[in-house]
Amino acid sequence: MREALILAILREGNKYGREIRDECETRAGHNVPLGSLYTTLSRMEEKGLIRSHTEKSSAGRGGNRRNYYQITGAGQIALSEYVQKSDYLLNLVPNYD
């Protein structure tokens, strides 16, 4: 599910690690350790779901470079498949009132 959430976030535009983490925490409602996030991002990049690029440092960021992530075509397809599977599973569960 974390991969689907990250893909949904990146579908809205390129983001760097802390932005992704903050958005994951907001949407999921729980803490997401940066180390765990970067492991997931690395695995997703190996699968071809996302790609990264490093932007040069700027004085406003204290000279730190940032890796920005973007969704790929394969990532778009994977996100669509996650949504279809989720919809299918939700339809299997009866409504409880």
C-alpha positions as CSV (number, residue, x, y, z in Angstrom):
1,M,0.0,0.0,0.0
2,R,2.9,2.4,0.6
3,E,3.9,2.1,-3.0
4,A,0.4,3.0,-4.2
5,L,0.4,6.0,-1.8
6,I,3.7,7.2,-3.1
7,L,2.6,6.8,-6.7
8,A,-0.5,8.7,-6.0
9,I,1.5,11.5,-4.4
10,L,4.0,11.6,-7.3
11,R,1.1,11.7,-9.8
12,E,0.5,15.2,-8.6
13,G,4.0,16.3,-9.4
14,N,7.7,15.8,-8.7
15,K,8.7,15.8,-5.0
16,Y,11.8,15.2,-2.9
17,G,12.0,12.7,0.0
18,R,10.8,14.8,2.9
19,E,7.9,16.2,0.9
20,I,6.8,12.6,0.1
21,R,7.3,11.6,3.7
22,D,5.2,14.5,5.0
23,E,2.4,13.8,2.5
24,C,2.4,10.1,3.3
25,E,2.1,11.0,7.0
26,T,-0.7,13.4,6.4
27,R,-2.7,11.0,4.2
28,A,-2.0,7.8,6.2
29,G,-2.2,9.4,9.6
30,H,1.0,7.7,11.0
31,N,4.7,8.2,11.2
32,V,6.8,7.2,8.2
33,P,10.5,6.9,9.0
34,L,12.8,8.5,6.3
35,G,15.0,5.4,6.2
36,S,12.0,3.2,5.4
37,L,10.7,5.7,2.9
38,Y,14.1,5.8,1.0
39,T,14.3,2.0,1.0
40,T,10.8,1.9,-0.6
41,L,11.8,4.7,-3.1
42,S,14.9,2.7,-4.1
43,R,12.9,-0.5,-4.6
44,M,10.3,1.4,-6.7
45,E,13.1,2.9,-8.8
46,E,14.6,-0.5,-9.4
47,K,11.2,-1.7,-10.6
48,G,10.9,1.2,-13.0
49,L,7.9,2.7,-11.3
50,I,9.6,6.0,-10.5
51,R,12.8,7.8,-11.5
52,S,14.9,10.3,-9.6
53,H,17.2,13.2,-10.5
54,T,19.4,15.4,-8.3
55,E,19.0,19.1,-8.4
56,K,21.9,21.4,-7.6
57,S,22.2,22.9,-4.2
58,S,21.2,26.4,-3.5
59,A,22.1,28.9,-0.8
60,G,18.5,28.9,0.5
61,R,18.8,25.2,1.3
62,G,22.1,25.5,3.0
63,G,24.0,24.0,0.0
64,N,22.2,20.6,0.2
65,R,21.3,18.8,-3.0
66,R,17.9,17.2,-3.3
67,N,16.8,14.0,-5.1
68,Y,13.5,14.6,-6.8
69,Y,11.3,11.7,-7.7
70,Q,8.8,11.4,-10.5
71,I,6.3,8.7,-11.6
72,T,7.1,6.8,-14.8
73,G,4.7,5.4,-17.4
74,A,5.1,2.0,-15.7
75,G,4.2,3.7,-12.4
76,Q,1.1,5.2,-13.8
77,I,0.0,1.7,-15.0
78,A,0.8,0.2,-11.6
79,L,-1.2,2.9,-9.8
80,S,-4.2,2.2,-12.0
81,E,-3.8,-1.5,-11.2
82,Y,-3.7,-0.8,-7.5
83,V,-6.9,1.3,-7.8
84,Q,-8.7,-1.4,-9.8
85,K,-7.7,-4.1,-7.3
86,S,-8.8,-1.9,-4.3
87,D,-12.1,-1.3,-5.9
88,Y,-12.6,-5.0,-6.6
89,L,-11.7,-5.9,-3.0
90,L,-14.0,-3.2,-1.6
91,N,-16.9,-4.6,-3.7
92,L,-16.4,-8.0,-2.1
93,V,-17.0,-6.7,1.4
94,P,-20.6,-6.2,2.3
95,N,-21.7,-2.8,3.6
96,Y,-22.2,-2.7,7.4
97,D,-24.5,0.0,8.7
